[in-house]
């Protein structure tokens, strides 16, 4: 059970680490590969535990089948009767419940892995926005945003004036023959 608690805390820590601090993108980018690796390892471990439980179930069912056939001795038991006794066994029922629980954990870890793939894409997009000073323009006081907006308008106006003052280039003629 302690192992389950450790895994739960790992899951919660990694789930909480999905959040991206857009003002600390350099650290987010540096830490992302390690987080993706940790999630990937947890997915594989969860799958391994589930597969091991499935194998244990098959072995337990085979062992119980052998015991039931041995106990029957000369009595004829149908395959259905043996199967029913195996399925009604408390041990087998508990093992199946455990497999269901482990399958749910695999699903949660796989969903988290997919979220980390999305996080990696989001980081790329946020870095592009950062490179265009998106966060600087859209943060701060309204006065700062207005000043930056005016500055951008001035730059666009100057560029337009420069384009207008340039001599027109001759257009290449296209012959339609």
Secondary structure, 3 states (H helix, E strand, C coil): CHHHHHHHHHHHHHHHCCCCCCCCHHHHHHHHHHHHHHHHHHHHHHHHHHHHHHHHHHHHHHHHHHHHHHHHCCCCCCHHHHHHHHHHCHHHHHHHHHHHHHHHHHHHHHHHHHHHHHHHHHHHHHHHHHHCCHHHHCCCCHHHHHHHHHHHHHHHHHHHHHHHHCCCCCCCCCCCC
